[in-house]
Amino acid sequence: MLFVYYPKCSTCRKAKKWLDDQGISYEERDIVADNPTAGDLRAWHAKSGLPLKRFFNTSGMLYREQGLAKKLPSMSEEDQLALLATDGMLVKRPILVTDDTAIPGFREAAWAEAIAASRS
């Protein structure tokens, strides 16, 4: 199991504490120090079954500064993945990646379900 996070993010710290409290073992990956590649993001997006927009940190400063709300609809999926791969701060975090799924953002119920499914 992979836990992709930004150490200074309060939601990421909350998610990390939750994982630790559940006794779940995972590999950590700092999203800024080890920015996901377009290949990583493509694989996670495929596993997630979610729209690619869900992988963008839409509340982040970088997202707003670049005016991405207006630009994304006209960009191809490959261009969006390439853009996400340029800076970890553009990526929604934390991300939980299991063998079967990838979930951007911390939603306790969704994470618990994914972890239970990965153990069965």
NULUMPA-572063 format. One record per residue (C-alpha): residue number from 1; residue in one letter; x, y, z. Coordinates in Angstrom, 2 decimals, decimal comma. Example, Ala and Ser with C-alpha at 12.3 -4.5 7.8 and 13.67 -1.06 7.14 Angstrom:
<recs>
+------+-------+---------+---------+---------+
| kefi | dolum |    east |   north |      up |
+------+-------+---------+---------+---------+
|    1 |     A |   12,30 |   -4,50 |    7,80 |
|    2 |     S |   13,67 |   -1,06 |    7,14 |
+------+-------+---------+---------+---------+
</recs>
This chain:
<recs>
+------+-------+---------+---------+---------+
| kefi | dolum |    east |   north |      up |
+------+-------+---------+---------+---------+
|    1 |     M |    0,00 |    0,00 |    0,00 |
|    2 |     L |    1,31 |    3,44 |   -0,91 |
|    3 |     F |    0,51 |    6,64 |    0,98 |
|    4 |     V |    1,32 |    9,72 |   -1,09 |
|    5 |     Y |    1,26 |   12,89 |    0,99 |
|    6 |     Y |    2,61 |   16,35 |    1,69 |
|    7 |     P |    4,09 |   16,48 |    5,23 |
|    8 |     K |    2,92 |   20,07 |    5,90 |
|    9 |     C |   -0,71 |   19,32 |    4,93 |
|   10 |     S |   -3,04 |   18,98 |    7,93 |
|   11 |     T |   -5,36 |   16,58 |    6,08 |
|   12 |     C |   -2,35 |   14,42 |    5,16 |
|   13 |     R |   -1,22 |   14,35 |    8,79 |
|   14 |     K |   -4,75 |   13,37 |    9,84 |
|   15 |     A |   -4,80 |   10,57 |    7,24 |
|   16 |     K |   -1,35 |    9,34 |    8,33 |
|   17 |     K |   -2,49 |    9,25 |   11,97 |
|   18 |     W |   -5,63 |    7,34 |   10,93 |
|   19 |     L |   -3,55 |    4,76 |    9,03 |
|   20 |     D |   -1,19 |    4,40 |   12,02 |
|   21 |     D |   -4,11 |    4,11 |   14,47 |
|   22 |     Q |   -5,58 |    1,32 |   12,29 |
|   23 |     G |   -2,25 |   -0,51 |   12,40 |
|   24 |     I |   -1,96 |   -0,40 |    8,62 |
|   25 |     S |    1,47 |   -0,80 |    7,09 |
|   26 |     Y |    2,25 |    1,39 |    4,11 |
|   27 |     E |    5,03 |    2,93 |    2,11 |
|   28 |     E |    5,27 |    6,74 |    2,38 |
|   29 |     R |    5,96 |    9,02 |   -0,57 |
|   30 |     D |    6,38 |   12,78 |   -0,17 |
|   31 |     I |    4,50 |   14,26 |   -3,13 |
|   32 |     V |    6,89 |   17,23 |   -3,41 |
|   33 |     A |   10,23 |   15,50 |   -2,78 |
|   34 |     D |    9,22 |   12,57 |   -5,02 |
|   35 |     N |    6,73 |   14,06 |   -7,47 |
|   36 |     P |    4,53 |   11,48 |   -9,20 |
|   37 |     T |    5,39 |   10,90 |  -12,86 |
|   38 |     A |    2,82 |   11,05 |  -15,64 |
|   39 |     G |    3,05 |    7,23 |  -15,68 |
|   40 |     D |    2,30 |    7,00 |  -11,94 |
|   41 |     L |   -0,63 |    9,36 |  -12,31 |
|   42 |     R |   -1,96 |    7,53 |  -15,37 |
|   43 |     A |   -1,90 |    4,22 |  -13,47 |
|   44 |     W |   -3,52 |    5,71 |  -10,36 |
|   45 |     H |   -6,19 |    7,43 |  -12,46 |
|   46 |     A |   -6,99 |    4,15 |  -14,23 |
|   47 |     K |   -7,28 |    2,31 |  -10,89 |
|   48 |     S |   -9,47 |    5,01 |   -9,36 |
|   49 |     G |  -12,30 |    5,03 |  -11,89 |
|   50 |     L |  -12,62 |    8,76 |  -11,14 |
|   51 |     P |  -12,54 |   11,74 |  -13,49 |
|   52 |     L |   -8,97 |   13,01 |  -13,90 |
|   53 |     K |  -10,01 |   16,39 |  -12,48 |
|   54 |     R |  -10,30 |   14,69 |   -9,06 |
|   55 |     F |   -6,50 |   14,33 |   -9,07 |
|   56 |     F |   -6,01 |   18,11 |   -9,24 |
|   57 |     N |   -5,60 |   20,11 |   -6,03 |
|   58 |     T |   -8,33 |   22,55 |   -7,02 |
|   59 |     S |   -8,01 |   24,52 |   -3,78 |
|   60 |     G |   -4,25 |   24,98 |   -4,18 |
|   61 |     M |   -2,57 |   28,27 |   -4,92 |
|   62 |     L |   -0,76 |   26,91 |   -7,98 |
|   63 |     Y |   -4,04 |   25,66 |   -9,49 |
|   64 |     R |   -5,61 |   29,10 |   -9,07 |
|   65 |     E |   -2,51 |   31,03 |  -10,20 |
|   66 |     Q |   -2,38 |   29,04 |  -13,45 |
|   67 |     G |   -6,11 |   29,52 |  -14,09 |
|   68 |     L |   -6,55 |   25,78 |  -14,51 |
|   69 |     A |  -10,29 |   25,80 |  -13,86 |
|   70 |     K |  -10,68 |   27,43 |  -17,28 |
|   71 |     K |   -7,83 |   25,59 |  -19,04 |
|   72 |     L |   -8,48 |   21,95 |  -18,05 |
|   73 |     P |  -11,71 |   21,41 |  -20,03 |
|   74 |     S |   -9,89 |   22,12 |  -23,31 |
|   75 |     M |   -6,78 |   20,07 |  -22,46 |
|   76 |     S |   -6,31 |   16,46 |  -23,51 |
|   77 |     E |   -5,98 |   13,81 |  -20,80 |
|   78 |     E |   -2,30 |   13,33 |  -21,72 |
|   79 |     D |   -1,65 |   17,08 |  -21,39 |
|   80 |     Q |   -3,40 |   17,09 |  -18,01 |
|   81 |     L |   -1,28 |   14,15 |  -16,80 |
|   82 |     A |    1,89 |   15,86 |  -18,04 |
|   83 |     L |    0,88 |   19,04 |  -16,21 |
|   84 |     L |    0,16 |   17,17 |  -12,97 |
|   85 |     A |    3,60 |   15,55 |  -13,22 |
|   86 |     T |    5,33 |   18,95 |  -13,27 |
|   87 |     D |    4,62 |   19,81 |   -9,62 |
|   88 |     G |    3,37 |   17,74 |   -6,69 |
|   89 |     M |    1,55 |   20,81 |   -5,36 |
|   90 |     L |   -0,90 |   20,50 |   -8,27 |
|   91 |     V |   -1,90 |   17,00 |   -7,18 |
|   92 |     K |   -4,76 |   16,32 |   -4,77 |
|   93 |     R |   -3,44 |   14,73 |   -1,62 |
|   94 |     P |   -3,18 |   12,52 |    0,22 |
|   95 |     I |   -3,55 |    9,60 |   -2,17 |
|   96 |     L |   -4,00 |    6,04 |   -1,00 |
|   97 |     V |   -2,87 |    3,50 |   -3,59 |
|   98 |     T |   -3,66 |   -0,19 |   -3,14 |
|   99 |     D |   -3,33 |   -3,07 |   -5,60 |
|  100 |     D |   -6,91 |   -2,44 |   -6,74 |
|  101 |     T |   -7,60 |    1,26 |   -6,41 |
|  102 |     A |   -6,28 |    4,77 |   -5,88 |
|  103 |     I |   -8,17 |    7,35 |   -3,83 |
|  104 |     P |   -7,20 |   11,03 |   -3,98 |
|  105 |     G |   -8,17 |   12,97 |   -0,85 |
|  106 |     F |   -8,83 |   11,55 |    2,60 |
|  107 |     R |  -12,31 |   10,16 |    3,13 |
|  108 |     E |  -12,15 |    7,74 |    6,04 |
|  109 |     A |  -15,02 |    5,48 |    4,89 |
|  110 |     A |  -13,65 |    5,15 |    1,34 |
|  111 |     W |  -10,15 |    4,41 |    2,64 |
|  112 |     A |  -11,45 |    1,83 |    5,13 |
|  113 |     E |  -13,40 |    0,10 |    2,36 |
|  114 |     A |  -10,38 |    0,07 |    0,02 |
|  115 |     I |   -8,11 |   -1,31 |    2,73 |
|  116 |     A |  -10,62 |   -4,02 |    3,66 |
|  117 |     A |  -10,95 |   -5,00 |    0,00 |
|  118 |     S |   -7,17 |   -5,17 |   -0,42 |
|  119 |     R |   -6,89 |   -7,54 |    2,54 |
|  120 |     S |   -9,49 |  -10,01 |    1,30 |
+------+-------+---------+---------+---------+
</recs>
